[in-house]
Structures are given as structure tokens and as C-alpha cells.
Amino acid sequence: MSPQSEKYQNRIELLQGTLDLLILQTLMWGAQHGYGISQVIRAQSGDVLQVDTGSLYPALHRLERQKWIKSEWRLTDNNQRAKFYQLTSAGKKRLGEERSRWNQMSDAIGAILANRPEEV
Amino acid sequence: MFEDRDSELDEEIRSHIEMAARDGVRSGHSTEDAHNRAIREFGNVGLVKEVTRSMWAKASWEVFTQDVRYGLRVLAKSPGFSLVAILTLALGIGANTAVFSVVNGVLLNPLAFPHPDRLVVMFTEMPSFKNASISYPNFEDWRRMNRTFSTMAAYRESGFDLTGHGEPERVTGEMVSAGFFEVLGVNPILGRTFSADEDRLGANPTAMISEGLWKRKYGSDPNIIGQRMDLNGTGRTIIGVVPSSFHLHIQNFQRGGPANEVYLPMGEFNEPFFHNNRSAGWGMDAIGRMRDGITFQQAKEDMDRVSRELASAYPDINGGKKARLVPLSEEMVGRVRPVLLVLLGAVFFVLLISCANVANLLLARSTARQREFAIRVAVGAGESRIVRQLLTESILLALIGGALGQLLAKFGTAAAIAAMPVNMPRADDIGLDTRVLLFTLCTSILAGIAFGLAPAIKTSRANVGATLKEAGRSVSGMRSRTQAVLVVGEMAMALVLLTGAGLMIRTLFALWGLDPGFNPHNVLEFSVSGPPSYKSSPDAVRAAHRELHDKLASLPGVESVTLSWGARPLQGDNEDYFWIVGRPMPALNQLPMTVEYDVGSDYSKTMQVPLKRGRFFSESDDERTPAVAVIDEAFAKKYFPNEDPIGHYIDLNTDPQAQEKVRNPQIVGVVGHVNQWGLESDASFPLQAQMYIPISQAPDSALKRGGFSPDVYVRTARAGVPTFDEMRRRALEMNGELVVYAARSEDDVLATDMGQQRFSMILLAVFAGVALLLAVIGIYGVLSYVVGQRTQEIGVRMALGAQRTNVLAMVLGGGARLTLIGIGLGVVSALALTRLMASMLFGVKPSDPLTFGAVALILAAIAAFACLLPAHRATRVDPIVALRYE
């Protein structure tokens, strides 16, 4: 087994809706293109979360349609043309909402998981 | 910067892969290797693009054109299905467009006059007549005394001999009061209309001619104004040309008759009796334009007041009479409205049946497409997206069908107009206009949604997993239930249409079987008009009558000939006030009326009107012998209920204003009642009494007034022998200036009288036939499908010992169930709906059990026949093959 496919095995399917949160969070640090976003998510999750392009691009285009992010074509540091996405003010507000929803949810799930019978 | 979002997306993905490849190179891979890895890692580019694209808020037309392109490809891929569906829809939509264009032209389009809703037609209403004509003195008072009409004008139909310009000929025309064309807002294309000064006794004789006559007879001479024309021997100055776009079809104004060619001023009509006699109507009605702001109800009340004032001023004459007002559009098209609406309803059913059939086709086809949509759902297309795609396809089908239907409608409408009864009003106004095109478009789109929605929803809800794994049996059960519902609906609607057609057929049979009171077969009628020189002497007219009779009677093949004057069965009417001599006379306005026929002695023989008592006229009844009369049974029954009418005298001198006394005739015979007012309506017409007077005993004044202008009836041994032309030539032998015209067989007179019923019958029969065909195709399709689906089951049954007859019974039973439910629903709907056509029926009730029974039987028999083939196929199922198939 190559390391590549091993990593694939460890990959966690993103929960529905969490991708939006991750994308918005990633863009908090400034404008970024699609490839960059996927790299940041992967690196920051310690290679656990790998974003599928088949999910990433539809999500980016949908978020743009919802006016939470906007895009423009710019040159990268390597002098390459790429489409950069950045948060709009509506997007920032949305990020706050998504974040608190996520916290609520993870607290709730954590509380359920913490409640285990003695014998286990 | 980018031409469209698609190439922008391409560019975005390319930059992603390039950046990934660059990172690969940086971590030590070769350029080529890094590039390949980047592509592999990216995944399925096509799929990513497809899913990303689906996120775009596309302009709806973009989605639409995409769907349309896709839909067209799908339709082109199964040309057989598409063709059948399109043809079915073309039939349904085309028939609807054709009928709608008739409804549009006749009922919806406003009449081609300025402010047509202000125009009102007027008649005299009295106990025995709803639409009696107005006497000229009364009309003059109406016009003078009313406060609600800005203008009012009278008109009466008349024929004229046009001489002195080529062949003498008979032209139809109208006497109109000055202001007539102004009431209607019709402007002459040349010259002017009549002035008030020309519309009075003793005025210089003038005439207006129609554009048709101007072209036909005068070669569109631009200098026609001021020229002279001879009408009935009077020289008249032509003052104007009436445009051919002028169409008016109402009682006493070219309703059912040929187009008017001349117009004369009414007031100049040189007939003192017409001007002075307040009690006699001369076939004259009136039309008025209500003042602005006046409602129809106000006009009616105003004319009621005028009628009351005239009744108190002339109680003898106007007591019991009043003005009857009818809006012009109602008078023109009111009679045909129910017929057209019933036809529109019927044709709508045809469309529904076509839709049901196409829906069935779509359902059957959805099996084949189950996988296609399952895949689309799997890659993220929502249910609504698929419904939308399927609906686009249906609407495309319907639009193509509609375009073809429009073409069919063009021919269909032409055929319908050709089949139309001559008295169909506004036939000239029927055609394709924007509203018709819009109707077709909307109908097509709605039809597309109607037949596409259910199959689309069913298809989109198909269980994706099940479909992808296997053939999706669960779906087919649901589908055949939908199909069954559609077929039941088709059967029910077909039954309704068949019932409608059946009732019309029964109506026509009832009319055909009706005894009109005379025998129309082998009788030819025509009219003769002699030059005014005959008017100088009543004896000359009488001599001419005899000569014409003898000349025609001697033609080989002629069995008998009679001349006639006054009323004619099913055509013109002519009435007289009368009383029975020796009985106490009622008040003048209470006097009864009788239809009066002035006929030759061979009339009863020629028309074969049966003699019930006494005798008919003989040649010896003439101006020198005692005056005689023959009455019909209705007359005898009403006025001589308990005694023998023969020997009584009829008082024909009841009118105190009459200028001369006529001889009171003695009743010498009683004949059968003749259908005077129309096959359908005669029995319900208030005036039933009929009286015959020998034409030879017509009063001198009448002969002087009318001159030599008889109608002629000729009974021949064989139809068409001798021909009308031979008779005409024979008549011209006596005087080359005679105009011999308007030849028709009596059979044709009857057929024309039934024209409206025949028209409805033909159309309903055509619709019912189409409906039956479609419904039968529907039930055949469903049973075939069910048999196909149940092949395994049938195989198992047969393997377990079921006989072929059991299988046959099972399949036929399924068909019979659908048919019977359909027929049951159809009978219930038909009972409710045929009541709407009650006014079109004659001699048959809307709920006629015979029609219902026959129609149900026919439908059941044909449906059974359609079920036989699939049932037979089911019995051929080989259990081994069927089981192995499983």
C-alpha cells in the first residue's frame, strides 16, 4: 500500500454543511483560490480532511451565488492566473452563525458521548 | 473577460491542476509525472464541472435552451413515439383551433361597426308573434317619440328586376330609411348615402349599389355616381356604392339569403297603403343606436313607454303590441351560440383524450428512461429538475403538435365553413387571427403540462436504488394504475362525445322522418318576375298566370305545376287578420291571424298536401265564380272545434283602414297542416292556422301592386327532368323580358332548414369518431402493456394448469373492468352534459335511453375488440420461456 492510498483510507467524509464552514473559515485569513483552500484545509487538519474537488467547486460556486463570498481573477505569487475567492461582509456574518451552530452541535454530541454507562 | 461561465470554469479547473502540478514538481516529481498525478488527484473533471454548473443561478432561458436542446435530441432518438404523439396532439389541438377560430370569429370578435354594443334591433311583439314587422306609421312614431336613441332606421327586404343594362336579372336589395348607414357607421366607398329629402314620397328616385354589383355589372366604373339604373321599370339615379366589407345578417336583412346588391330609400316607396296603414307590417324591422350613457334596460323602458302611448292613441291597432328590443350582436349570433359552445366543449374533450393517450405513451416509455433519470438523480439532479426536464419535453411535443395542428385547423376551418349552414351568421368573419394563434399556443402549452405532469412526477419519484439495481418492478405497478385511470377517463369522455353525436343523429332522423305536410321529392321551385307593364291590368296578370301554368304543364316529364303567391312553406310568410262571418266580432286588436297562401288549383296535387274534407280548388274557381277558400286542420280545429267548417265564410274585411273591399270566401275544403315555420320550430310557433285562396281570385289591387311575379312549383316524374333551364326557356317563350330565378328543389329547401342540426351532427360525429379511435388505441395500449408485464405470471399460471380460456378471460376481464368503469362514469357525465345541448335537439330527450344504450354498447363492443389482440397474445405465452425469462 502506498502512503497515498493509506492517507485516503484515513480521510473522513465531511459532514453535510461543514464544508461551507471550513471554506468560510479558511477565507478569514484572506483571499484564496480553490486549490489553496483545499491545501489549507488538508494541512490544518493534519492531512485528515481532504476536500474532494467534486464537493469544493460546487460549494464555492454556490457560496458565491449566495453572496457570502466573491471572486476575482488575480496572479498568484508564482505569477499564475487563478480565481481568488474572498469573504463578503455577509459571508463574515454567516461564518459567525455557522461557527456558533457548529459549537452548539459539537457540545451536544460531546455531552451525549460523555454520558457512558459505568461498566463500559 | 470570459465569454461565458463555462470557459471560466474550465480556466479555474486548469489553474487548479497547474498549481497542483507545480507543487508536485517542487516535491521532486518529474514535470510529466506531476501533471498526471495532479489530474488523477483532481478526479473526474467532467463530473466536477457538471455538478458545479448545477450550482449556478442560471438565467432561466439558459436552462430552458439546454432543456430544449436535450429534449429535441430525446425526441429525435425515438421517432416512432414522437410521430404518434405529435400526430395525436395535432389532431386534438388542430380540432380545437378550428372550432375556436369559428367561435372567435362568430362570438368573440366584436361586430365590425363602431361601438357595436350601442346597436339595437327592433321588432313588433304581439301575442302570436315575437318578431313581427313594424308598420311604417308606427316606426315613424317610434323614431319621433323615443328619448334614448340617437338615430333609428328601418329596413325591409325586397327583390328587384334590374333591366336596361345587359341581361335582365333579379337582384336582391333592401329598402332603408335615410340614416340607415349612419346608424351602423358604414361609409360608402363612392358617392353618398340617402338624404332625408330622398326618403319621402314623391322624391326623385335614387339607389345605392353594392360594391359587388358595381364590379360585376358596371366594371368598377369610377364615374358610376349619377348614372341611371332601371329597377322594376323605374329609372333611378345611383348615388353611392356600399363597401363589400359591410356584413349584416338579421331577420329581414340578408339572413340566409344572397348578398344585397341594391339599396333604395324606404320613404320613397310608392305604395300609399304602406305609408298609411298602421296595422300592416310589410316585412320591415328597425335598428337604432342608443345614445351614449343609455343602458339597454333604459332603452327598453323608454320604448315600452312609447309603445304604451301608441297603444292608447290607437287602441284598436296597437293594443297588445309593443316594441321588442334585441341587442344587435344577440340578434346576429344568439341562435348559434349554444351550438358553438357545445361544439367547443366537445372538441375540448377530444383534446383531453389526446392528452390522456400521449400521457399513456409517455408512461409506457418511462420504463426505458428509468435508468437515465436514476443516473441523473444519483449525480445530484433534484426531483424538480427532472420534472422540469420532462415537462420541457412534453411541452416541446405539444408545441410541435400544435404547429401541425394549426395547419390542420386551417384546412379544418375551411372544411367546417364549407359544411356550415347558409344561415350561419358572420361566416365571413372566421379566420386565423392573433387571438386564435394565441389560443393554439396556450392550448399547446397547457396540453403539454396536462399530459406531461403525471408521467414526469411518476418518473422522477422512481426509486433510484431499485431502478439501478433491477428493472424496477415496483414502479411498473404504480404506472399501470395511472394508465388504467387515464384509460377509464378516455372511455368516459369518448362515451360523452358519442352520446352527443348520437343525440344529434337521432335529431336529424327525427327531422328527416318528420312529415313536413307536403312531399318535397321531385318538386322544383323557382320564381318569375315580369316587366311592370303587367301591372296596368289585373286581367293581364291573370292571363299571364294561366299561360305560364299551361306552358310549363305541357313540358314532357312535368306531372303538375302550380303558381303561388304570398306565403311559402319553410320560406316566406304572409298573414291576414280574419274573422268568421256570422260570429260576434272581437275588438280589432283581438282579431286572429292566419297564414295565407295564394295558390293555383294544382297546388295540393303538386305539393301533395293531403285533402282531408271537401274539395281543393279547380280551374273553374276564378275571378268570375264565387270566392272560395281552403283551410288547414289547425285552422279547422281552432275555429271550428265542434262543427263542420265547410260552408262557412271567412271575413277578410276586418281592417277598417283597407282601401278596398275584397270578397269573403266560402270554405270548401280542409287540407293537412303544412310545416311553415321550420321543421324544428313549427309545432311550437303560436300562429298555426293556414288558409289557401285561389291565385285567380286574388284581389285586383293585389295584382296591380304585385304585377306578374309568381313563385312556381313543378312536380316532375323524375328529379331534374326537365331541367330548370328547359323550364326557364319555356317561360321566356311567353315574354323575353321575364326574369326567371332562384331555382331550388324542395328537398334542398328542407335540407337547408336542417342545416344547423346537420352541421352540429357532422362535427360531433367527427369528434366522437376521433375520440373513439383514440380511446380504443388507449385501451389497447394499456392491455398490451399489462400483458407484457404479466408474461411471467401468466406463464406460472399456465404451468400450474390454467387453461388458455382462463388466461383469455383474465385479460379480457381486465379490459372489461376498465371499459365498464369508463362507460359508467361516461353515462353519469353524459347525463349531466347532454342537458346543455337540449336546445339543439329535436324529437329526442337529452337523456334518451336508446341513444345511451346504443352508444354504451358500441363503445363496449369496440373496446372488447381492441382487447382481443393482447388477450390472444397472452394465451400464446409459453410457460417454459416465460419462467426461464424470470
Contacts between the chains, C-beta under 8 A, distances in Angstrom:
chain1	res1	chain2	res2	distance
A	33	B	15	7.0
A	33	B	16	7.5
A	33	B	19	7.4
A	34	B	12	6.6
A	34	B	16	5.4
A	35	B	15	7.4
A	35	B	16	4.5
A	35	B	19	4.4
A	35	B	20	6.0
A	36	B	19	7.7
A	39	B	23	7.9
A	52	B	43	6.8
A	53	B	13	7.9
A	53	B	16	7.1
A	53	B	42	5.3
A	53	B	43	5.4
A	53	B	48	5.2
A	54	B	43	5.8
A	54	B	44	7.0
A	54	B	47	6.0
A	54	B	48	4.8
A	54	B	51	5.9
A	57	B	9	7.8
A	57	B	12	7.5
A	57	B	13	7.4
A	57	B	48	5.6
A	57	B	51	7.7
A	57	B	52	4.4
A	58	B	48	7.8
A	58	B	51	4.8
A	58	B	52	4.8
A	58	B	54	7.2
A	58	B	55	4.8
A	59	B	55	8.0
A	61	B	52	5.2
A	61	B	55	4.2
A	61	B	56	6.3
A	62	B	55	4.3
A	65	B	55	6.4
A	65	B	56	6.8
A	65	B	57	4.9
A	73	B	1	7.0
A	76	B	19	7.1
A	78	B	19	7.8
A	78	B	22	6.5
A	80	B	15	6.4
A	80	B	18	6.4
A	80	B	19	6.6
A	80	B	22	7.6
A	81	B	11	7.6
A	81	B	15	6.1
A	82	B	12	7.7
A	82	B	15	4.5
A	82	B	16	7.9
A	82	B	19	6.8
A	83	B	8	7.7
A	83	B	11	7.6
A	83	B	12	4.7
A	83	B	15	6.9
